[in-house]
Amino acid sequence: MEPRILDAIQRLNNPALDWFMCFITGFGNFGVFWLLVAVVLMVIPRTRRIGGRSSSGCCCVACYVTAS
């Protein structure tokens, strides 16, 4: 079953999807994706505490990465 799923994904090759995937994977650079997740969690009242903790963690990691 897995080889059929992988074959189906490989057949989805077109320029629009190639651009979209490059755009999405660019969010991983410098933790942009995780910073966006932290902001979303801070906006939602039920998850505000978790968002605050994750944003402070992201900031600590970003400071460490840029310092080294």
Phi, psi and omega per residue, in radians:
M1 nan -0.709 -3.133
E2 -1.100 -0.743 3.116
P3 -1.049 -0.608 3.112
R4 -1.169 -0.674 3.113
I5 -1.142 -0.783 3.121
L6 -1.108 -0.683 3.082
D7 -1.106 -0.703 3.127
A8 -1.128 -0.675 3.116
I9 -1.173 -0.688 -3.134
Q10 -1.174 -0.448 3.115
R11 -1.358 -0.171 3.127
L12 -1.494 0.798 -3.066
N13 -1.723 1.937 2.999
N14 -2.639 2.814 -3.044
P15 -1.050 -0.624 -3.128
A16 -1.141 -0.769 3.121
L17 -1.217 -0.579 3.085
D18 -1.090 -0.781 3.116
W19 -1.107 -0.758 -3.112
F20 -1.087 -0.750 -3.132
M21 -1.193 -0.639 3.055
C22 -1.115 -0.682 3.106
F23 -1.124 -0.807 -3.112
I24 -1.157 -0.753 -3.130
T25 -1.221 -0.365 3.046
G26 -1.131 -0.414 3.094
F27 -1.124 -0.408 3.136
G28 -1.265 -0.347 3.139
N29 -1.170 2.261 3.104
F30 1.031 0.380 3.046
G31 1.255 0.408 -3.116
V32 -1.046 -0.708 3.140
F33 -1.039 -0.803 -3.085
W34 -1.233 -0.575 3.057
L35 -1.147 -0.690 3.081
L36 -1.127 -0.689 3.090
V37 -1.095 -0.737 3.130
A38 -1.104 -0.701 3.121
V39 -1.130 -0.756 3.113
V40 -1.075 -0.738 3.130
L41 -1.148 -0.566 3.120
M42 -1.299 -0.449 3.138
V43 -1.306 -0.648 -3.118
I44 -1.361 2.123 -3.059
P45 -1.017 -0.644 -3.106
R46 -1.172 -0.486 -3.059
T47 -1.965 0.307 -3.049
R48 -1.089 -0.691 3.140
R49 -1.117 -0.720 3.122
I50 -1.146 -0.708 3.131
G51 -1.108 -0.691 3.105
G52 -1.122 -0.726 3.118
R53 -1.169 -0.732 -3.112
S54 -1.234 -0.597 3.126
S55 -1.216 -0.646 3.102
S56 -1.190 -0.614 3.073
G57 -1.143 -0.723 3.113
C58 -1.108 -0.694 -3.138
C59 -1.157 -0.697 3.110
C60 -1.109 -0.750 3.123
V61 -1.138 -0.733 3.131
A62 -1.103 -0.714 3.097
C63 -1.122 -0.717 3.126
Y64 -1.114 -0.753 -3.095
V65 -1.190 -0.725 -3.111
T66 -1.285 -0.451 3.140
A67 -1.321 -0.480 -3.077
S68 -1.694 nan nan
